[in-house]
């Protein structure tokens, strides 16, 4: 793989590329698994992190997929009702797969009726829709709703919990193990700020329409009982559009919050997790401080929009002589405010490129550096398909390659 420099691909990051495809397009690649190391960590650490009254916390820039700062983010802790994010994810997946319908009417099982804690107050004698159950679980944090959804999706709570742990394993959530769909206290039920950020990110990126439908709802009425959303920032910050709170005596007061704010170079989505704060007021205040800190102290540098061709590379033995290289997902880098002009990107591609080439095939990397120090590397793929050429074209290109 050789570096390829031209004014098309040697990108000074003062040039921002506008992202297309809606406000959440920038979040498409956001899964917090990229713990900063080396020069990247040093760059992010140059900004003093806030001091919060929480046992563990994390702030993720979902536009770049970078964790901007964290404290005890891998510490094992009781997640309380933040557990319901996984219950919501598996329900959304069941709806998308056609195994459950949003308008489907179900009855509350006895196990759900007997579950304590917060409730949406289902009447076990009256069927309730899956749609209302989702509102009841997400907005009202109803344990009865979570248990009813679990049995609707999986047939039994035990099977649903197996699904929860299987999904956690697939995502590599090493500090997470579920014992029930609700988050009620159990010695074997635990997660971490980092793992919960991954679950929350998957909801936003995998099911954006469901995220928009349920998580920004400020109140929900069921069975003539109106309950407000416990995410207090929904009522005080218009950029906040989710996500979930939790509380038990062991967990303390917890909150996952996310906001989407507009900037001249495009929208930015941040997600925060705070766990183990001492009060309901504190979890809202600490979440707000983290969001504002992330927006005020960092910039997102857009390097490529989804499907944008960064370079047209020559192809040998193909029906076409060129193929565009780029990314099918947005590429952005988070840097301390004002540091974007110090970034440079160089495209490294495989050479020679020989047909056939499939759309999405890995053909290179975009190497990002700061003052010559490597920061990140992003895969680049073929943006089109190039089938093999006919016999004479292949023979001619074989000869040209031999003498090249």
N, C-alpha and C positions, 0 to 999 in steps of 0.2 A: 504494500500500500504506500503510495507516494503522496507527499504534499502537493496540492495544486493551488497555485495562487493566481488570482486575477481580480480585477475590480469587482467581479460578480461574487467572489467567494471570500476575499480577504475583507472581513466585515469589521469596520470600526463601530463600536457599539453605541456611538452617539447617533447612529442611524437606526431609528426604531421602525420595526415592521409592524404595521397595524394587523391585528388579528381579526379574522372574519368568522361568521357562523354563530353569532349570538353572544350574549353577555357571558355565558359560561363556557365558551369555547376555550378560553385560556386555562380552564381547570382540567382539561381532558387528560393530561399526563400526571395529575397530582396524586401520588401515593407516597406518603412519607416513609421511605425506606433508605433514603440517601443521606445518612448521617455525615455531616461535614467532617473532612479530614484535611491535614496538610494546609496548603495555602488557602483553601476555601474556608476552613475553620478559623484560620488566623484573620481572614478578611471579615467574617461575620463577628468574630469576637472583638473586633476593633470598636464595635458599638456596645456601650455598657448596657447590660440587660437590666430590666426592672427588678426590684425586690418586692416579692409578692407574699401575702399572708396565705400561703397554700402549701400543702405537703409536696405536691408535684404539679408541674404545668408544662405547657408546650405551646408554641406559636408556629404555625405552618403557613407558608405562602403557597397557596394551591396553584397559583399561576405558574410558578417555576418548579413546584414540587420540593422546595427546600425548607427544611426546618430552620427558622431564623434564630431561635433560642429555645432552651429547655432547661428544666430543673427536675432531677429525679424522674425523668420521663419513662424510664424502664422499671421503676419501683412497682412491685406487685401491691395492689390495693383493691379494696372492695369497690366495684363500679356502681353499685346501687342501680337506679333506674336508667343510667346510661346503657345498661344491658339491652334495653328495648330497641336500641339502634340496630343490633343484630337481628332481633325479632322482626323489625320493620324491613330490613334488607331481604331476609328470606321470604317474607310475605310479598314484597314487590317482585322478587324473582319468580315466585309461584304464579303471580298474576301474569307476568310477562311470558311465562312458559305455557299459559293456558290451563294450569292445574287448578287455579282458583279464579273466580270472577269477582270483580269489584262489587257488582250488584247482587252477588250471591247472598241469600238469606240463611242464617244459621242460628242455632239456639245455644245459649250459654250452657256449657257442661257443668255438672255438679262441682267438679274440682275447681273450676274458675270461680263459681259462686262462693265457694268457701275460702278462696284466697284473700288474705288480709291486705292491709296497706291502702294506698290510693286507689280510687275506683272511678269508673264512668257510670256506675249504677245501672248496669244492665238488669232488666227484668227477665228472669229465666223462663217466664211463661210466654215472652214475646220475642219472635225472631228478630235478629238484628243483622244489618248488612255488613259485609266485609269493609266497605267504605267507611261506615260509621265506626266500626271497630278500630280502624286505622286512626281516624280522628281522635277517638277516645283514648287510644294508647299514646299517641304522639303529643296531642295538645293537653289532654287531661292526665296523662301518665297513668292510665287505668291498668292496674294489675289484672283485673277481671277481663279487660279487653285483650291484654297480651296472652293470657292463658287460653282464651277462646280462639284467638288467631292461631296459636301454636297447634291446637288440636284440629282446627280446620285445615291447616296446611299439611300436617304430617299424620293425622289420625290419632296421635297420642302425644302427650307432653314429653314422654321419654324419647320417642323417635325424633321429635323436634329438637330436643337438646342435643341429640347425636348429630343432627344436621348443623346446629350452631357450632359445635366443636370441630366438626369436619371442615366447615368453611373457615374457621379460625386457623386450622392447621394448613389449609391450602394457601392462606395469605401469609403464613409464617409468623403468626402471632404467638411468640414463644412464652409470653407472660400472661396468657389468657386461658381460662377454663371456665365453662359455664355449667351451672347445675339446674337452672330453670330459665324461663323466658322473661322473667320480671326483674331480677336483681335483688330479691329479698335476701337477707343475710344467710350465708352458708359458708362454713370454713373452706369448702372446695371451690367457691365461686370467686374468681378474681380476674383482674385485667391490669392495664397500665395506661398512662396518658398517651404513650406512643401507639399502643395497640388500638386504643379507642379512636385516635385520630385517623388511623387507617380505615377502620370500619366507617366512620363518618364520611371520609373522603370517597369511599366506594359508593355510598348512597348518592352523594352529589354528582359523581361522574357517571355511574352506571345507570342511575334512574333519575335524571334531572327533572323530568316532568312530575314524578311522584314527589321529589324533594320540594319542588315549587308548590305543589298542590297542598301538602299537609303541614310542612314545618314552619311556614311563615304565618299560619293561622293564629290569630291572637286570642280567640275564645271559641268554645264549642258548646253547644247545648244538646243534651241528650236526656230523654226521660224527664223533660221540663226542668232540668238542672243545668245551669250555665256555669262553666268553670273557665278561668283565664289560663292562658299559656304561662307556664312558670319561667320561661326564658324572658326575664324582665327587660332585656335590651331591645326586644321587639317593640316595646312601647316608648323607648327613649332615643333610639338610634335608627333612623330610616334606612340605613344601609344594611342593617342586620336582618337576615331572612331565615334564621334557624339558630340552634338545633334542639338541644335536650338538656334537661337538668336531672339531678338525682340527689337523694339524701337517705342515709341511714345513720345510726349512731356511730357505727364503725367507719363508714365512708366519709362522714362529714358532708358538707354542702359542696356539690360538684356541678360543673356546667361545661358543656361544649357549645361554643358560639361560632357563627360564621357570618361574614359580611362581604358585600360586593360593592366596591367604590369605583367611581369613574375617574380616570386620569387622562391627560392629553394623548398619551401613547396607547390607551386602551384600558379595559377594566381589570381590576385586581381583586382576587378573592383571597382573604385570609381566614384561617380557622384556628381557634384557640381551644385548649383543654385546660381546665383548672380542677384540681381534685383536693379534697380535704381542707376546704376553707371553713372558718369557724361559724359562719352565719349565712343566711340567705342573702343579706345585703352584700356581704363580702364577696360572694361568688360572682355577683353581677358587677361589682366595682372592679374586681381583679380582671375579669374577662374584658371589660371596657378598656382598662389600662393597657392590657396586652394588645388588643386590636389597634388602639391609637398609637402605641409604641411601634408596632410593625409598619403601619402606614406612614408614620412621620419620619422614620429613620432609615427606610430602605426604598430603593427603586427597583422596578422590574425592567430589565433590558430585553426587548424582543429580538431574537435572532432570526426566527423564521416562522411564518404562518403555515398552517396545515396545507400541504399540497403545493407550497411555493417552491419553484425551481431555483435552487441556489447556483447551479451551473448546468450547462448542457454538455454532457460528456460524450466523447466519441465511442462508438460501438463497432466492433469488428464482426464480420460474418453474419450480420443481421439484416432483416428486411428494411430497417431504418438505420441510418448512420449515426444517430444521436439519441440520447435518452436524458431526461431531466433527473437530477439528483436533488433530494430534499427530504422532508420529513412528513409523514402522514399525521403527525401530532404537532401542536405548537411547541416551539423551543424558546424558553425564556430563562434568564439568570437573574437572581436577586443579589443586589450589591448594596452596600451602604450608600446613602444618598450622596449624589455628586461624584461617585466613583465610576460611573458607567463609561466615561471617556477613556479610562485606562484599560478597558478590556479590548481584546482582539480575538478574532476567531479565524481559524484556518481549516479549510476542508481538505481532508486526506481521503483519497479514493483508490480503489483497486485499479490497477492498470497492467495489462490491457483488459477492457471489458469485452467479453466475447458472448455473442448470442448463443442460445436463447436467454433472455432476461425476463423475469416475471415482475409484475408490479408488486412493490413491497419487499423486494429482495435486497438484503443488506449489501451495500456497495461502498461504504466508507464511513467516516466519522467527521463530526464538526468538533474540533479541538478548541476549547476556550481557555485563554490565559490572561493573567493580570501582570503587567510589567514583566512578561517572560516567564512567570510562574504558572504551571498548569492549574486550572481550576476545575474544569469539567470536560466530559466528552459525551457527545450525543450521536447515536447512530443515524446514518443517512441511507435512504433507500431509493430504489428506482420508482419514479412517479408514473411510469408507463410500462407497457409490455412490448418487448422487441422479439418477435419470432425469428427463427433461423432463416437466412436467405436461401435462394436457390443454389444449385451446384456451382455454377460459374462464378457467382459473387463470392461464395465461400472459398473457392479455389484461388481467386484473385487476391482476396484478403489474406489467405494463408501465405501466399507469395510475398505480399507487402510486409507482413509481420516478420517473415524470415530475413528480410533485408533491412528492416527498420533499425 
